[in-house]
Amino acid sequence: MKKADALKLYNNSCSELARSLGKTRAAVSAWPDELSEDQLNMWVGISYRLGRELPESVLIPDEEKEVWIRYTAQTRRRTHKKRNGKTDNQGK
């Protein structure tokens, strides 16, 4: 997704998007023209939580939602274990 498309939901304002994300305007301004996966995920997450209407291109089709939800939960658990110094055998 292009940065310009992401900014459209925020009145084309880096400042407004930055405030929503808890980042500085300079940090959002420094984003490349094509958003990385992490930037896109941040943008989708905050936009969804704020009730902004997301474009169809970033929405997950209904048949894939359950798979995505399970994958996200598993990834969060693994990340949490790594941060807390647990291996897969210790954290179960």
N, C-alpha and C positions, 0 to 999 in steps of 0.2 A: 504494500500500500504506500502511496505517496504521502509525504508530510503535509502537502497542501490539502489533500483530501481529509486527512485526520483533523486539520485545523478548522475545516468547514463547520464541524459540530460545535466549535468553540468561537464562533464569530470571527474566524480567521485571525485569532489572537493567541500568540505564543504565551502571553501573560496569563490569560484565562485558563489555558490548558495546563500551564505550569502550576498555577495555584491549585487546580483540581488534583494534580499528581503529587503535590507537596515538594515540587522542585523549583528551581529558579528559572526565570525567563531565559537566561543565557544558556542553561542546560538544554532546554527544549529548542531554542534557536539553533543550537549546535547539532541537532539531529540531522542526519543525511536526508537527501531528497526521498530516498527509498528507505522506509522504516525497517529496522531489524526485527527479528521475531520477538525479542524481548520488549522492544519499544511498542510493537503492535499489540502484544499481550497486555502491557500496562495501559495502553490507550483503550483497548476493548474493555478491560476490566473496570476502569474508572468511569468510562462512558456508560456502561451497562448499569453500574451502581447508581449513577446520577440520573438514570432514566432517559438518557439521550437515545434518539432513534438511530440505531446502527444500520449502515448500508448492508444490503443482502450479501455482498461479497465477503463479509467477515463473519457471517452467521454460520453456525454448524447445522447441517441438515438434520431433521428430527431423527432419522434412522441411525445417525452417528453419535447422537448426544450421550447415550448410555455408555458407549465405549469410551468417549472422551472423558466423562465424569469419573469412571473407574480408573483410567490412566492418570488423570490429574491427582486423584486421591493417593494412588500408589507412589507417584513421584513425590508428593508432599511428605509421605511417610519416610521414604528413603532419604530425602533431603534433611528431614528432622533428625533421623538417626545419625547421619553423617555429622551434622552440627553438634550433636551431643556426644560424639565419639563412640557410638555403638556400631558394631558390625551387624550384618544380617542375622547371625546366629544369636547375638546377645539381645537384640531388641524385640524378639518375637514373644 
